[in-house]
Amino acid sequence: MGQRHVVPGGGGGGWKVVGAATGSTESSTSTQADAIDEARKQLEDSDGGEILIHGVDGSVRDRRTVQPS
């Protein structure tokens, strides 16, 4: 099972989906809701896993489990 972090995009604004295993940005979106949807799709297409949703301060504010499709 994989893990994705939804984090603020930094100086450029927006939101990023970051893979926990690699630490690299999987995708970038303009809204947090879009980033959560993208992370969910990525996990559904693989082996499922967990989304960790961070707030603008960087702390984890929510976790969601995703089953593979």
Secondary structure, 3 states (H helix, E strand, C coil): CEEEEEEECHHHCCEEEEECCCCCEEEEECCHHHHHHHHHHHHHHCCCEEEEEECCCCCEEEEEEECCC
